[in-house]
Amino acid sequence: MSKANNPVELSHGNFANLKRMAYFAAVVETGSFTRAAERLGVTKAVVSQHVARLEREFKTTLLTRTTRKVAPTDAGKPFQSPFAKPSGQGLSSSTVNVLWGFLNLVVGYLLLCRVGHFDLRDTSDAIALGLGVLVLSLPTARHFGRFHGGNTPGHS
């Protein structure tokens, strides 16, 4: 059934993605589709289908599957954040990362669209936004890229 004709997909919107991410996290935490299914109270096939759909949506492989174990690929591994333990070096909770990202989105929206006279159709405003994002993201990328070989050519 196509997404447009599927009332479950339409009614749940992006919450279906959150469910798929929870299934994915359970597989990573347990190291097994079977143990994740047991933890979640669903069948192994359901967990597998949700993870496969998430991989299709992200257009990348999130898990390396072997007959003995399941492990996250680089795209499926947690990443460092300012909330990590130790600060800025360890790995942080995905929930904290999502909440922090949402807060940043809200603050960015308020600052760009509700304070002052910002208009993306105005070239100077668009350039200012782009430069601001670049100036903030490069040092952040360099800082967090120190881990897992992220600043080394040939590593992602």
N, C-alpha and C positions, 0 to 999 in steps of 0.2 A: 504494500500500500504506500502510495507516495506521501510525503510529508504534508502536502497541502490537503490531502484527504484523510489524514490520520488525526482524529480529535484528541488523542492522548498527547501527541507531539504539540498540537496547537495550544491545548489548554495548559500544558506544563512549560512550554517555551524553553528557556535556558535552564530551568531546574533539571531537565533531563540530562544536560551536560554535567551539572553538579553531581548527579547520581552516578554517571559514568566515571567521573573523576574519583568519587568515593570508592567505587568498585576497583578502579585502577590502584588507588592507594592501598586498599586491602590486599591486593595481589602483591604489591611491592613489600608491604610490611610482613606478610606471611611467607613470601617466597614461593607461593604455590596458588594455582587457580582453585585446586580442590580445597585447601585450607581457607582461602578467601571466601569461597562459596559457603563453607560450613559456618564461618564467622558471620556472614551476612544472612544466612538462612535462605539461600537460593541454590539453584543447581549450578554446577560447573559450567554448563552450556550458557546460562544466562550471563554469568560473569565474563566468559569468553566473548560473547556477542557484544556486551557493553564496551569492553576494552578495545575490541576490533573496530567498533564504530568510532570511538574516541580517536584511535590512530588514523582512521580515514578522515575525520574532521580536521585533525591537526596536520594531516598529510606527512606523517613521519612515523617511524617505528619507535614505540615507547618501551617495549620489552623485548629482551632476548629470551627466546624459549628453547629449552632443551628437554630431553626426556626426563632429566633428573631435577632440574630447577628452572626458575624464572628469575631473571635479573633485569633491572632497568638499564636501558641504553643511556647514553649521555643526555639525550633529549628527555628522558624520563626520570633523571636524578633530581633530587632537591638542589636548591641553589642557595648561596650565601645571601644574607640580608643584614641590615643594621640591627635586627632583633635577634640575631643568632647568638649562641653561647659557644665560645667567647665572642663578644661583640664584633660583628663585621667579619668574622673568620669562620665560625662554625655554621651549621645548617639550622634553619629556622622552620617553625611550623608552617605548613601550607595555609592553615587558617589565618594565621597572623599576616602572611604575605597577601592573601586575598583581601583582608580587611584594610591593610595599609594601602594597597592599590586602589581600592574603592574610595578611601578617604582622599587620596591624591586626586582621583578623578573628580570628586565633588569640589574640592578646593580649587582645582584647576578651572573647572566650569565656572565657579563663582567669581574667581579672579578675572577670567577672560571675558565672560559674557555678562556679568552683573555689575562689575566695578569699572568705572570709566567708560570709554567709547571704543571698544575693540571690535574690529570687523575683519574677518578673514578674507573678504573680497578686496580689502585695501592692501596693496602690495607691501607697503611699509610695515603694517601690522603683521602680515604673514611672515615677512623676513625676520621681524623682531621675535616672533614666536619660535621660528625655526632655529635662530641663533641661540635663544634661551635654552631650548631643548638640547642643542648640541653642547653648549657650555656646561650644562649640568650633567649630561649623560657621559661625556668622555672621561672625566675624573672618576665617576662612579664605576664605569666599565673597567678602567685601569685598576681601581682598588679591588674590586671583586674578581677581576680576571687573574689576580695573583694565584688563585686557588684552582686546582685541577688543570694547570697548564694553560689557562685561558689567554694569557698574554704572549704565549709562545707561538710563533708561526707554525702552521700545520696542525694546531689543536683548536677545537671549538669549545 
